[in-house]
Amino acid sequence: MSAAHAWMPVSPCGDGCVDRTSAGVGAWRVLWRVCAAVTVLLCGAPVAAVALATRGRIREAVLRRWFRALVRAFGARLSVVGGPLFQATPGRGVLVVSNHVSWLDELAIDAVQPIRMVAKRDIRDWPVLGRLITAARTVYLDRERLSLLPGTVAELAAALREGAAVGIHAEGTTWCGLASGRYRPALFQAALDAGVPVRPVVLRYLVAGAPTTRAAFVGSDTLVDSLRRVLRTRGLVVEVHVLDEVAPGRAGTRRELAALVQGEAERVLGGALPVPAQRVHGTSAQRQAA
């Protein structure tokens, strides 16, 4: 579909960006992973009940272990580089800003520290995962209706003032993992309004130590298509780089703040890489997300 307005984030990454040729695991291993993922997902209800009945570090530890188990059940291994948590000071709000590649992004981020996320509206309708993501107090953003954006920014700023860690995908849509997009400045305004730091986070997907696009959720992919590809991938590693905080006051405007945070991220990614021309299949079916 075409962009609903001139400011709608788009990515040139399409079906041709996704690696569909690498050797994967056998049918029995896929079946084992499916059973493991279903089992962990079914445990989500009692885990949520325990989380609601507890507070502070106990609640966070329960949720973090569940998300880590879910990432592992899908056949991926989590590797955290840098700080162990996103919040340097408990009770002080922080805006967690990451790049966006896959539906696995949210699971990997919450496996480091469960936080509130800003996500695209239609995630609410995803089977099972949608309910769990909603239960985590996700803030939904409708990018097709710009008139709702100020309200979303105000909601984020209020949560940050209350001491929450809130996560956004700054590119506004998914990229394949070998390329990255410009960080959109709009939601950075919430950090400026609340006077809280920004924590840059970089997500990388690797197989045998090399970047891969197997986990990317782009082009004509459905959620089921992407799930199948991840379940069949051998040796997938989700690398979560937790970078140093960007303190309040280092940037005066949201555009300056977005550019500063993107610069920090690109030091890990090795710069914003262009999409090879032969891999660009247009922008007809992009995964719009916050």
N, C-alpha and C positions, 0 to 999 in steps of 0.2 A: 504494500500500500504506500501511497505517496505521503509526504509530510503534510500534517493538517494545517500548518502555518510555517512561516519562514524561519521561526526560531526552534522548530522541532529538531532535536538531535538526530542525526543520521550517521550511519557507519557504512563505508564501502565494503565491509567484509560480507561475503556471501557464501554460497555452498562450496565454491571452489577453494575457499580458504581452509576447509576442514579436511584433516588427514583421515582418509578412510581406507588406507592401504596397509598401515602398520599391522604386524602380527598381533593377534589378540589371544585371550585365554580360550580354553575349550568349553564346550557346552555344559559339562558337569560343573566347572568352576563358575560359569555364569549362573547356573541354577542355584548353586550354593550361595552366591552373593545375593540373588533375589530373595531367597529364604531368610538370609541374615538381615537384609534391609527391611523386609516386611516385619520380621520379629522386632527389630529395634523401633520401627514406626508404631507398631501396636503397643509398645511400652511407653509411647509418648503420653498417653492419657494418665497413667499413674505417675509418671515423672512430672507432668504438669501439676497434678494434685499435690505432690510433695513440694514442688517449687512454690505453690501458692501458700502452703502451710508453713514455710520457712522464710527466713530473711537473711540478708547480708551474704557473707561468704559461703554459708552452707547452701543457700539457694543457688548461688552462682556456680559452685562446684558441681552440684547435681546436674544442672543444665549443661555445663561445659562437658562433663563426661558423657552425657547422652548425645550431644552433637558430635563429639569425637567418635563415639561408637557408630553413629550413623555414617559419617564420612568413611570410616574403615569398612563398614558393611557394603558400601558401594564399590569397594575395591581400591580406594585411594588411601595414600598415607599422608598424614599431616606433618609438615615441617615448619617450625616457627623460628624466624630469624629476628633477633633484636629483643625488645622488651617483652616480658611475659604477659603483660596486660596492656590495654589501651588507656586506662585511667591511671595516671601517675599518682593522683591524690584521690582516694575514695571520697565520694560525696561532692566532688567538683565536676561540673559538666565538661564534656569534651565532644567535639565534632570529629568523628572518625571518617576519613575520606579515602576511598579506595577506587581502583580501576575496576572494570566490569568485563568478565569473560563468560561466565557460566552460571547456571542455577546452583552450582556447587559453592559459589562465592559466599552466599549467606551462611551456609552450613559451616564452611571453614572459618569464617569470621567469628561466629558464635562458639565454635570449638576453642577459640582462643579466649574470648570473653563474651558472654551473652549480652547483647546490646539491642537497643531499639533500632530498626532499620527503616529507611524510606525506600519504598518499592513501587513499581508500576501497579496500577489499579487492578489489572486482570489476574494478578497472582492470587488474589482472593479466591478465584474459581478453580485453581489447580487442585486435583484430587489429593487428599490427605495432607500434602505439603502446604497447601493454601491455608488450611485450618490451623496447622501448627504455626505457620508464619504469622497469621493473624493473632493467635493467642499470645505471641511474643510482643504484642502491642506495636505492631508495625504501623508506620504512618504511610498511607497510600497517597500517591500523587498522580493526578490526571494531567499529563503533559499536553493533551489536546485542548484543554480549557485553561488558557493563560489567566483568566480572571480568578481562578482558584489559587494561584501561586502565592499571592501575599498572605492568604490565610494559612497555607502550609508552612511558610517561613515563620509566621507568628507562632504556630503550634510548636515548631522545632525550637524556637528561641525560648519559649516557656519551659519546655522539657529540659533544655540545657541549663536554664537558671535554677531549676529544681535539683540539679546535680546528676542528670542522666547522661549516659554515653549514647550518642545517636549516630548512626552510620548512614552515609550516602555514597552512591556510585557517581562520581563527579562527571563522567563522560556522558551520562544520560542515556546510554544504550550500550549494548554489548559489542565488543571487538573480538577478534579471533585469538588474541594472545601473542601473536607475532607483531601486531601493530597496535597502536594506542591512539586515542583521540584527545581533542582539546577538552580541558576541564571547564565545565559550564559554571559561571560564577553565581547564579541566582541563589542557590541554597547556602552559599558561604555567608550570605548576609545574616543568617541566624546566629552564627558564631560571633560576628561583629556586634549584633544587637545584644547578645547575652554576655559579651565580654569573656568568652571562654577560649581555651586553646584549641588548635586543630591537630589531630594526629594523622599523618599520612600513613597509609597502608598500601602495600603493593602485593598483588596476587600473581603468582607465576605457576603454570602447569608444566610439569616435566615428565619425560619418560627417558630412562637411562641417562639422566643428567642433562638432557637437551630439551629446550622449549618445545611444546607440542600444542597442536590445535584440536586434539581429540576431544577435549572437554568443552570446547566452544559451543555456545548456543546462538547460532547466527543463521542467516539465510532462511531457507524454507523449513528448517528444523521445527518439529513439534517437541513438546516436552518428552513424549515417549521415545521419539527418535534419539534425542540426546541421552536419555537414560540408558537406552540400549547400548549406545556407543561407549559410554563410560563403563558400564558393567562388563563390556567385552575388552576393555583396555588392560594390558599387562603392565604392571609397574608404575601406575600413575601416582605422581607425588604432587600435592598441593602445597606450595611454598608460600607462607604468609610472612612478609617482611613488615615488622612494626618499627617505623622510623621515629626519630626524635620529634617531640611536640614543636609546633609552631606557636610561640607564645602570643597572647593578645598584644596588639600594638605594633607588631612587626610589619603589618600592612594596613594602610589607611582605608582602602576600598575593597569591595568584594572581588573586583577584577584583579587587583594586585595580589590579594590573598590567594585566589585560585591559581594565578600564574606562579606564585611562590611555592605552593604545595605541589603543583605539577612538576616544577623543576626538581624538587626533592625526589619525587617518584621516578622521574626519568633517569636519575643517577643510578637507580637499581635496574630499570628496564634497559639501560643503555641508550636512552634517547627514544623519541617517538619514531618508530620505524614505519616507513611507507608500506602500503600493501602492494605486493608485486602485481604488475598490470595484468598478468595472465590469470590471476586469482580473483580479480574483481568481477563479480557478476551483477553489478548494479546494486541498487538500494531498495528493491521492490518488496523485500520481506525482512525488514530489520526488527530486532528485538528491542523495542523501546522500553527503557527502564529508568528508574531514578538513580 
